[in-house]
Amino acid sequence: GNIFFSTAGKGVYLGVTSATASNLLDDYEEGTWTPAISGGSLAFTAITEARYTKIGRIVVINFYVDVDNVTNSAILVFNGLPFAASSYTGTGIVNLASNSTGGTVLVRVESGQSHCSFYRSNVNQTNVTQTQVTGHIIFSMTYNTDA
């Protein structure tokens, strides 16, 4: 097939046969975001990376934080995502320095929300609590937004 490529003001049409507004790639953004713990007493000792890239409605976030003073058993939830999620739930993979219950830890953002929570795949997808995390948290996640 033919490859169609053309520009339009502040955008590009890629791989489409007609240059209509719905086919215009005109939204690329990258930057930082500021995660915040929701409830509990988990303290950051350093935020090394909290970055995002947004292409159209797709948002990719990356996060690396050192944590300390874990004294609360509240569910581990981070507020402050750069964009609220659309009606589709987003997921990602987490690398925790300490995960006392074992198994793979996943992260998710629920429809319409601007926060993400962590859960364990090996225990009926139960939530990770703040007391189960020490050292650092690293994760990357992809989700859709309507913004």
Secondary structure, 3 states (H helix, E strand, C coil): CCCCEEEECCEEEECCCCCCHHHEECCEEEEECCCEECCCCCEEEEEEEEEEEEECCEEEEEEEEEEECCCCCCECEEECCCCCCCCCCEEEEEEECCCCCCCCEEEEECCCCCEEEEEECCCCCCECEHHHCCEEEEEEEEEECCC
